[in-house]
Amino acid sequence: MPYTVSVNGADNVGKTTQIELLPSHYTISKIGGLHDSDKKIGEMHRQGLLQSWWWESSDEEFACSIFGAVARRYWGSVAGEHSVVTVFDRGAAMLEAVAVAVIAIKSSDRDLNKARMRLHNILEENHLQVPKERLAILLRHGHNLEESLQITMSRESDPGDERYRLYQLLLQTELQRQERSGVYQHVISVEATSSIGNVQDNLRNVILRHTQNRLFFPLMHRLDYVYAFSGLSDRHGTALAFRAKIVYFNELISERLGRSVYSLPEKEQALHLLQELERFSNNHYWLRLITIESMHRHSVVRWLKTWIREKLQVIYIDTADVKRFERALIKPDEVFSNDTLKRERGVELVRSDADFVLDNNGEFADTVSHLLRFTEDIKTRVKDMYS
């Protein structure tokens, strides 16, 4: 039986993103929400009927459908042969809070105590036993209910939806009651200043302490840095990047997926690249630095920077057009074609976000000297930041 974990919290606190960033390994199962794992709820979701059913179904139909799905998801997920740790997006306790809020919003008095008793009676009458995870973690944003509610609504596409706002008020009130009652073994505060990477490291540390599974060490913990090189064609930066092209990692990812990684949205490309880098780092544990050349997709670079922060140092190799064409080993029209493709991917935006723009118009020795001074400066800054 795998060790079961759930990640819970108010809407828009970042549960799904944090689960996606957990280690990718065949012994770790990451289980999505009920619409991803239950046939009936998934079908309603695909047909666009879930929202109306959510608000219009009877209390009994809602509770039986939700908790029948919870039980099927749980037992279906823990039956895997190789799974050592199973992580659920929203666990039993949070879904109980969801059901209490939904029942309360359908009643005239919005009384959470009565709604909680109503749910208990429905589960008992229908002999529904809800399996609990061994470790339930709550992600909490805001310092109080009002602030938490404000954060949730500000991230919604329709922040003026009054019914949804009332539902969130009831849900988050119930989540806070659960927290005070000790339902969640760990609570992680997601502060306004917390980066996604900070929260991920906190989440991994909690799971590591409970499971003793070394795969949950902090994100990219073995590496000091990842240097990502970018720039237009024929800038002669390959020697600086030690020939570690991004295509190497993307071919590994495509092989695992059974299809081209480039067919995915760029956020998913970035997530797979991060997981491949972490896998590569764990398998080559003696490495302290990875360099990647040809990082031209701006959104991929931005997502990676969001997740691993200062460990990713983006270096844009800046070379004048006349120099690039002079150094090119291919025809000018091929250089122009390559440049056009890179610009479409956002290479010039990468330049604007780069940690260091490396002037590559002079002699090779001068370029190397500039790069070495930059890396020494980075070592000092990162050491000061984490000390």
One Martini backbone bead per residue (centre of mass of N, CA, C, O) as a GRO file, in nm:
protein
  387
    1MET     BB    1   0.093   0.038   0.026
    2PRO     BB    2   0.083   0.351  -0.022
    3TYR     BB    3   0.162   0.668   0.048
    4THR     BB    4  -0.075   0.908   0.144
    5VAL     BB    5  -0.149   1.226  -0.018
    6SER     BB    6  -0.269   1.565   0.035
    7VAL     BB    7  -0.367   1.865  -0.148
    8ASN     BB    8  -0.487   2.165  -0.003
    9GLY     BB    9  -0.730   2.435  -0.069
   10ALA     BB   10  -0.806   2.706  -0.191
   11ASP     BB   11  -0.880   2.864  -0.447
   12ASN     BB   12  -0.586   2.969  -0.610
   13VAL     BB   13  -0.325   2.856  -0.436
   14GLY     BB   14  -0.167   2.602  -0.612
   15LYS     BB   15  -0.207   2.289  -0.611
   16THR     BB   16  -0.159   2.182  -0.903
   17THR     BB   17   0.122   2.300  -0.946
   18GLN     BB   18   0.262   2.157  -0.707
   19ILE     BB   19   0.209   1.869  -0.807
   20GLU     BB   20   0.354   1.893  -1.081
   21LEU     BB   21   0.644   1.960  -0.932
   22LEU     BB   22   0.675   1.703  -0.845
   23PRO     BB   23   0.819   1.427  -0.877
   24SER     BB   24   0.917   1.230  -1.160
   25HIS     BB   25   0.802   0.896  -1.096
   26TYR     BB   26   0.703   0.562  -1.094
   27THR     BB   27   0.656   0.578  -0.760
   28ILE     BB   28   0.480   0.841  -0.833
   29SER     BB   29   0.149   0.942  -0.776
   30LYS     BB   30  -0.065   1.170  -0.960
   31ILE     BB   31  -0.386   1.287  -0.858
   32GLY     BB   32  -0.648   1.427  -0.968
   33GLY     BB   33  -0.933   1.529  -0.996
   34LEU     BB   34  -1.248   1.399  -1.035
   35HIS     BB   35  -1.267   1.477  -1.348
   36ASP     BB   36  -1.006   1.284  -1.407
   37SER     BB   37  -1.116   0.995  -1.241
   38ASP     BB   38  -1.429   1.019  -1.313
   39LYS     BB   39  -1.668   0.935  -1.532
   40LYS     BB   40  -1.918   1.105  -1.461
   41ILE     BB   41  -1.779   1.377  -1.394
   42GLY     BB   42  -1.612   1.392  -1.655
   43GLU     BB   43  -1.853   1.404  -1.853
   44MET     BB   44  -1.979   1.663  -1.744
   45HIS     BB   45  -1.732   1.836  -1.798
   46ARG     BB   46  -1.712   1.792  -2.110
   47GLN     BB   47  -2.027   1.898  -2.150
   48GLY     BB   48  -2.080   2.146  -1.944
   49LEU     BB   49  -2.260   2.028  -1.667
   50LEU     BB   50  -2.128   2.059  -1.383
   51GLN     BB   51  -2.220   2.333  -1.273
   52SER     BB   52  -2.528   2.281  -1.271
   53TRP     BB   53  -2.518   2.025  -1.097
   54TRP     BB   54  -2.378   2.147  -0.849
   55TRP     BB   55  -2.638   2.346  -0.787
   56GLU     BB   56  -2.906   2.140  -0.859
   57SER     BB   57  -2.861   1.914  -0.694
   58SER     BB   58  -2.907   1.713  -0.458
   59ASP     BB   59  -2.766   1.637  -0.168
   60GLU     BB   60  -2.754   1.329  -0.214
   61GLU     BB   61  -2.643   1.321  -0.500
   62PHE     BB   62  -2.390   1.480  -0.447
   63ALA     BB   63  -2.260   1.313  -0.216
   64CYS     BB   64  -2.262   1.033  -0.356
   65SER     BB   65  -2.099   1.113  -0.604
   66ILE     BB   66  -1.845   1.228  -0.468
   67PHE     BB   67  -1.781   0.982  -0.259
   68GLY     BB   68  -1.773   0.762  -0.466
   69ALA     BB   69  -1.537   0.890  -0.624
   70VAL     BB   70  -1.333   0.900  -0.395
   71ALA     BB   71  -1.317   0.594  -0.347
   72ARG     BB   72  -1.237   0.509  -0.635
   73ARG     BB   73  -0.983   0.678  -0.652
   74TYR     BB   74  -0.832   0.560  -0.416
   75TRP     BB   75  -0.840   0.247  -0.480
   76GLY     BB   76  -0.730   0.277  -0.771
   77SER     BB   77  -0.451   0.416  -0.688
   78VAL     BB   78  -0.336   0.198  -0.464
   79ALA     BB   79  -0.316  -0.062  -0.671
   80GLY     BB   80  -0.046  -0.016  -0.761
   81GLU     BB   81   0.255  -0.174  -0.798
   82HIS     BB   82   0.485   0.085  -0.783
   83SER     BB   83   0.364   0.255  -0.572
   84VAL     BB   84   0.475   0.463  -0.289
   85VAL     BB   85   0.347   0.745  -0.373
   86THR     BB   86   0.033   0.924  -0.321
   87VAL     BB   87  -0.107   1.216  -0.483
   88PHE     BB   88  -0.370   1.439  -0.404
   89ASP     BB   89  -0.611   1.647  -0.548
   90ARG     BB   90  -0.773   1.662  -0.309
   91GLY     BB   91  -0.916   1.546  -0.030
   92ALA     BB   92  -1.144   1.430   0.185
   93ALA     BB   93  -1.165   1.680   0.369
   94MET     BB   94  -1.207   1.894   0.151
   95LEU     BB   95  -1.461   1.757   0.022
   96GLU     BB   96  -1.626   1.797   0.272
   97ALA     BB   97  -1.617   2.106   0.265
   98VAL     BB   98  -1.750   2.130  -0.007
   99ALA     BB   99  -2.020   1.989   0.066
  100VAL     BB  100  -2.099   2.178   0.294
  101ALA     BB  101  -2.108   2.437   0.118
  102VAL     BB  102  -2.320   2.338  -0.087
  103ILE     BB  103  -2.546   2.275   0.112
  104ALA     BB  104  -2.558   2.560   0.240
  105ILE     BB  105  -2.621   2.728  -0.024
  106LYS     BB  106  -2.908   2.569  -0.064
  107SER     BB  107  -2.991   2.700   0.183
  108SER     BB  108  -3.148   2.955   0.363
  109ASP     BB  109  -2.922   2.990   0.620
  110ARG     BB  110  -2.615   2.897   0.575
  111ASP     BB  111  -2.558   2.649   0.770
  112LEU     BB  112  -2.282   2.464   0.854
  113ASN     BB  113  -2.374   2.277   1.081
  114LYS     BB  114  -2.618   2.158   0.931
  115ALA     BB  115  -2.460   2.063   0.680
  116ARG     BB  116  -2.275   1.866   0.830
  117MET     BB  117  -2.502   1.685   0.937
  118ARG     BB  118  -2.627   1.616   0.665
  119LEU     BB  119  -2.382   1.471   0.551
  120HIS     BB  120  -2.352   1.256   0.768
  121ASN     BB  121  -2.630   1.123   0.718
  122ILE     BB  122  -2.591   1.045   0.421
  123LEU     BB  123  -2.343   0.861   0.460
  124GLU     BB  124  -2.480   0.669   0.662
  125GLU     BB  125  -2.737   0.582   0.495
  126ASN     BB  126  -2.527   0.493   0.240
  127HIS     BB  127  -2.262   0.355   0.339
  128LEU     BB  128  -2.026   0.580   0.333
  129GLN     BB  129  -1.677   0.544   0.309
  130VAL     BB  130  -1.406   0.764   0.369
  131PRO     BB  131  -1.099   0.773   0.263
  132LYS     BB  132  -0.790   0.847   0.412
  133GLU     BB  133  -0.514   1.015   0.435
  134ARG     BB  134  -0.212   1.019   0.600
  135LEU     BB  135  -0.150   1.305   0.449
  136ALA     BB  136  -0.261   1.637   0.521
  137ILE     BB  137  -0.235   1.933   0.321
  138LEU     BB  138  -0.235   2.290   0.372
  139LEU     BB  139  -0.298   2.562   0.171
  140ARG     BB  140  -0.241   2.910   0.277
  141HIS     BB  141  -0.391   3.216   0.210
  142GLY     BB  142  -0.355   3.454   0.401
  143HIS     BB  143  -0.438   3.590   0.738
  144ASN     BB  144  -0.745   3.576   0.654
  145LEU     BB  145  -1.052   3.541   0.530
  146GLU     BB  146  -1.070   3.803   0.365
  147GLU     BB  147  -0.796   3.776   0.218
  148SER     BB  148  -0.840   3.498   0.092
  149LEU     BB  149  -1.092   3.575  -0.071
  150GLN     BB  150  -0.961   3.800  -0.237
  151ILE     BB  151  -0.751   3.625  -0.381
  152THR     BB  152  -0.939   3.430  -0.519
  153MET     BB  153  -1.116   3.643  -0.679
  154SER     BB  154  -0.875   3.790  -0.833
  155ARG     BB  155  -0.823   3.500  -1.006
  156GLU     BB  156  -1.081   3.536  -1.153
  157SER     BB  157  -1.266   3.584  -1.442
  158ASP     BB  158  -1.529   3.641  -1.230
  159PRO     BB  159  -1.525   3.845  -0.955
  160GLY     BB  160  -1.862   3.906  -0.959
  161ASP     BB  161  -1.952   3.626  -0.854
  162GLU     BB  162  -2.167   3.580  -0.596
  163ARG     BB  163  -2.204   3.275  -0.561
  164TYR     BB  164  -1.903   3.204  -0.556
  165ARG     BB  165  -1.832   3.385  -0.319
  166LEU     BB  166  -2.013   3.241  -0.114
  167TYR     BB  167  -1.887   2.965  -0.144
  168GLN     BB  168  -1.600   3.053  -0.057
  169LEU     BB  169  -1.677   3.148   0.221
  170LEU     BB  170  -1.780   2.874   0.322
  171LEU     BB  171  -1.535   2.701   0.255
  172GLN     BB  172  -1.315   2.868   0.414
  173THR     BB  173  -1.452   2.842   0.685
  174GLU     BB  174  -1.432   2.530   0.695
  175LEU     BB  175  -1.125   2.508   0.663
  176GLN     BB  176  -1.062   2.663   0.926
  177ARG     BB  177  -1.202   2.468   1.113
  178GLN     BB  178  -1.028   2.225   1.039
  179GLU     BB  179  -0.761   2.346   1.124
  180ARG     BB  180  -0.836   2.388   1.426
  181SER     BB  181  -0.903   2.062   1.451
  182GLY     BB  182  -0.656   1.899   1.305
  183VAL     BB  183  -0.693   1.771   1.012
  184TYR     BB  184  -0.415   1.894   0.941
  185GLN     BB  185  -0.080   1.820   0.969
  186HIS     BB  186  -0.024   2.058   0.752
  187VAL     BB  187   0.070   2.409   0.715
  188ILE     BB  188   0.105   2.625   0.429
  189SER     BB  189   0.221   2.935   0.371
  190VAL     BB  190   0.108   3.171   0.118
  191GLU     BB  191   0.273   3.429   0.037
  192ALA     BB  192   0.322   3.710  -0.146
  193THR     BB  193   0.650   3.638  -0.141
  194SER     BB  194   0.602   3.360  -0.248
  195SER     BB  195   0.729   3.132  -0.434
  196ILE     BB  196   0.680   2.852  -0.602
  197GLY     BB  197   0.950   2.727  -0.511
  198ASN     BB  198   0.917   2.764  -0.205
  199VAL     BB  199   0.661   2.594  -0.175
  200GLN     BB  200   0.777   2.335  -0.293
  201ASP     BB  201   0.998   2.292  -0.079
  202ASN     BB  202   0.802   2.272   0.161
  203LEU     BB  203   0.640   2.032   0.056
  204ARG     BB  204   0.874   1.833   0.031
  205ASN     BB  205   0.966   1.840   0.326
  206VAL     BB  206   0.710   1.719   0.443
  207ILE     BB  207   0.711   1.453   0.282
  208LEU     BB  208   0.993   1.361   0.365
  209ARG     BB  209   0.943   1.336   0.673
  210HIS     BB  210   0.713   1.111   0.639
  211THR     BB  211   0.853   0.909   0.408
  212GLN     BB  212   1.170   0.907   0.350
  213ASN     BB  213   1.181   1.016   0.053
  214ARG     BB  214   1.445   1.126  -0.155
  215LEU     BB  215   1.276   1.252  -0.394
  216PHE     BB  216   1.186   1.506  -0.184
  217PHE     BB  217   1.385   1.684  -0.237
  218PRO     BB  218   1.465   1.964  -0.331
  219LEU     BB  219   1.465   2.144  -0.599
  220MET     BB  220   1.755   2.088  -0.751
  221HIS     BB  221   1.965   2.023  -0.506
  222ARG     BB  222   2.237   1.934  -0.661
  223LEU     BB  223   2.239   2.215  -0.786
  224ASP     BB  224   2.363   2.530  -0.842
  225TYR     BB  225   2.323   2.545  -1.170
  226VAL     BB  226   2.157   2.686  -1.463
  227TYR     BB  227   2.269   2.743  -1.789
  228ALA     BB  228   2.110   2.961  -2.026
  229PHE     BB  229   2.139   2.979  -2.372
  230SER     BB  230   2.113   3.261  -2.599
  231GLY     BB  231   2.033   3.350  -2.945
  232LEU     BB  232   2.129   3.401  -3.240
  233SER     BB  233   2.264   3.301  -3.514
  234ASP     BB  234   2.595   3.247  -3.528
  235ARG     BB  235   2.751   3.338  -3.238
  236HIS     BB  236   2.943   3.130  -3.102
  237GLY     BB  237   2.832   2.959  -2.813
  238THR     BB  238   2.893   2.655  -2.784
  239ALA     BB  239   3.162   2.650  -2.626
  240LEU     BB  240   3.029   2.780  -2.368
  241ALA     BB  241   2.793   2.535  -2.346
  242PHE     BB  242   2.915   2.241  -2.396
  243ARG     BB  243   2.694   2.113  -2.599
  244ALA     BB  244   2.405   2.154  -2.433
  245LYS     BB  245   2.130   2.090  -2.584
  246ILE     BB  246   1.788   2.099  -2.571
  247VAL     BB  247   1.731   1.860  -2.766
  248TYR     BB  248   1.824   1.636  -2.580
  249PHE     BB  249   1.590   1.662  -2.373
  250ASN     BB  250   1.348   1.659  -2.577
  251GLU     BB  251   1.401   1.370  -2.679
  252LEU     BB  252   1.354   1.230  -2.408
  253ILE     BB  253   1.067   1.331  -2.366
  254SER     BB  254   0.939   1.221  -2.630
  255GLU     BB  255   0.998   0.926  -2.564
  256ARG     BB  256   0.822   0.912  -2.307
  257LEU     BB  257   0.552   1.020  -2.448
  258GLY     BB  258   0.525   0.935  -2.769
  259ARG     BB  259   0.580   1.244  -2.843
  260SER     BB  260   0.603   1.560  -2.916
  261VAL     BB  261   0.674   1.823  -2.711
  262TYR     BB  262   0.590   2.054  -2.924
  263SER     BB  263   0.268   1.982  -2.898
  264LEU     BB  264   0.275   2.142  -2.646
  265PRO     BB  265   0.236   2.353  -2.430
  266GLU     BB  266   0.474   2.558  -2.291
  267LYS     BB  267   0.428   2.484  -1.995
  268GLU     BB  268   0.462   2.177  -2.040
  269GLN     BB  269   0.743   2.191  -2.154
  270ALA     BB  270   0.869   2.311  -1.898
  271LEU     BB  271   0.791   2.084  -1.704
  272HIS     BB  272   0.939   1.854  -1.851
  273LEU     BB  273   1.218   1.986  -1.839
  274LEU     BB  274   1.243   1.998  -1.535
  275GLN     BB  275   1.213   1.690  -1.488
  276GLU     BB  276   1.458   1.612  -1.665
  277LEU     BB  277   1.670   1.770  -1.507
  278GLU     BB  278   1.624   1.625  -1.240
  279ARG     BB  279   1.683   1.343  -1.341
  280PHE     BB  280   1.967   1.401  -1.445
  281SER     BB  281   2.082   1.497  -1.173
  282ASN     BB  282   2.030   1.230  -1.014
  283ASN     BB  283   2.201   1.047  -1.219
  284HIS     BB  284   2.428   1.303  -1.192
  285TYR     BB  285   2.534   1.371  -0.882
  286TRP     BB  286   2.823   1.519  -0.947
  287LEU     BB  287   2.676   1.753  -1.050
  288ARG     BB  288   2.658   2.134  -1.037
  289LEU     BB  289   2.626   2.178  -1.360
  290ILE     BB  290   2.409   2.308  -1.617
  291THR     BB  291   2.409   2.338  -1.973
  292ILE     BB  292   2.206   2.532  -2.210
  293GLU     BB  293   2.127   2.542  -2.539
  294SER     BB  294   1.871   2.701  -2.711
  295MET     BB  295   1.693   2.918  -2.534
  296HIS     BB  296   1.411   3.062  -2.714
  297ARG     BB  297   1.163   3.021  -2.528
  298HIS     BB  298   1.021   3.246  -2.336
  299SER     BB  299   0.804   3.093  -2.163
  300VAL     BB  300   0.989   2.867  -2.070
  301VAL     BB  301   1.192   3.043  -1.922
  302ARG     BB  302   0.988   3.174  -1.725
  303TRP     BB  303   0.893   2.921  -1.582
  304LEU     BB  304   1.166   2.829  -1.478
  305LYS     BB  305   1.223   3.087  -1.316
  306THR     BB  306   0.980   3.057  -1.126
  307TRP     BB  307   1.071   2.772  -1.004
  308ILE     BB  308   1.418   2.808  -0.973
  309ARG     BB  309   1.521   3.080  -1.004
  310GLU     BB  310   1.857   3.145  -0.943
  311LYS     BB  311   1.949   2.873  -1.073
  312LEU     BB  312   1.860   3.031  -1.321
  313GLN     BB  313   2.079   3.140  -1.586
  314VAL     BB  314   2.049   3.388  -1.827
  315ILE     BB  315   2.232   3.385  -2.143
  316TYR     BB  316   2.296   3.636  -2.375
  317ILE     BB  317   2.425   3.626  -2.701
  318ASP     BB  318   2.574   3.916  -2.838
  319THR     BB  319   2.562   3.974  -3.197
  320ALA     BB  320   2.638   4.113  -3.466
  321ASP     BB  321   2.538   4.069  -3.780
  322VAL     BB  322   2.813   4.089  -3.924
  323LYS     BB  323   2.945   3.867  -3.749
  324ARG     BB  324   2.751   3.632  -3.802
  325PHE     BB  325   2.791   3.624  -4.113
  326GLU     BB  326   3.099   3.587  -4.100
  327ARG     BB  327   3.083   3.307  -3.916
  328ALA     BB  328   2.920   3.151  -4.097
  329LEU     BB  329   2.851   2.803  -4.226
  330ILE     BB  330   2.612   2.931  -4.372
  331LYS     BB  331   2.383   3.066  -4.544
  332PRO     BB  332   2.224   3.365  -4.523
  333ASP     BB  333   1.930   3.250  -4.564
  334GLU     BB  334   1.958   3.050  -4.323
  335VAL     BB  335   2.005   3.255  -4.104
  336PHE     BB  336   1.741   3.410  -4.148
  337SER     BB  337   1.552   3.169  -4.095
  338ASN     BB  338   1.648   3.112  -3.805
  339ASP     BB  339   1.580   3.389  -3.690
  340THR     BB  340   1.277   3.386  -3.743
  341LEU     BB  341   1.213   3.144  -3.559
  342LYS     BB  342   1.328   3.266  -3.295
  343ARG     BB  343   1.145   3.515  -3.289
  344GLU     BB  344   0.879   3.355  -3.268
  345ARG     BB  345   0.978   3.233  -2.978
  346GLY     BB  346   1.125   3.493  -2.818
  347VAL     BB  347   1.436   3.575  -2.810
  348GLU     BB  348   1.417   3.890  -2.752
  349LEU     BB  349   1.279   3.846  -2.473
  350VAL     BB  350   1.507   3.695  -2.344
  351ARG     BB  351   1.699   3.932  -2.346
  352SER     BB  352   1.526   4.117  -2.150
  353ASP     BB  353   1.548   3.870  -1.912
  354ALA     BB  354   1.833   3.851  -1.873
  355ASP     BB  355   2.108   3.824  -1.655
  356PHE     BB  356   2.305   3.817  -1.920
  357VAL     BB  357   2.481   4.013  -2.157
  358LEU     BB  358   2.695   3.887  -2.406
  359ASP     BB  359   2.967   4.010  -2.558
  360ASN     BB  360   3.050   3.873  -2.903
  361ASN     BB  361   3.250   4.082  -3.083
  362GLY     BB  362   3.512   3.978  -3.000
  363GLU     BB  363   3.725   3.797  -2.862
  364PHE     BB  364   3.717   3.496  -2.719
  365ALA     BB  365   3.874   3.567  -2.456
  366ASP     BB  366   3.689   3.803  -2.375
  367THR     BB  367   3.424   3.644  -2.348
  368VAL     BB  368   3.523   3.451  -2.128
  369SER     BB  369   3.593   3.667  -1.921
  370HIS     BB  370   3.306   3.779  -1.886
  371LEU     BB  371   3.176   3.510  -1.796
  372LEU     BB  372   3.349   3.458  -1.541
  373ARG     BB  373   3.263   3.714  -1.391
  374PHE     BB  374   2.965   3.643  -1.377
  375THR     BB  375   2.983   3.370  -1.221
  376GLU     BB  376   3.113   3.491  -0.967
  377ASP     BB  377   2.880   3.683  -0.901
  378ILE     BB  378   2.661   3.466  -0.869
  379LYS     BB  379   2.783   3.309  -0.637
  380THR     BB  380   2.769   3.543  -0.437
  381ARG     BB  381   2.463   3.609  -0.449
  382VAL     BB  382   2.349   3.325  -0.380
  383LYS     BB  383   2.497   3.288  -0.113
  384ASP     BB  384   2.367   3.537   0.026
  385MET     BB  385   2.065   3.449  -0.011
  386TYR     BB  386   2.108   3.150   0.149
  387SER     BB  387   2.255   3.248   0.431
   0.00000   0.00000   0.00000
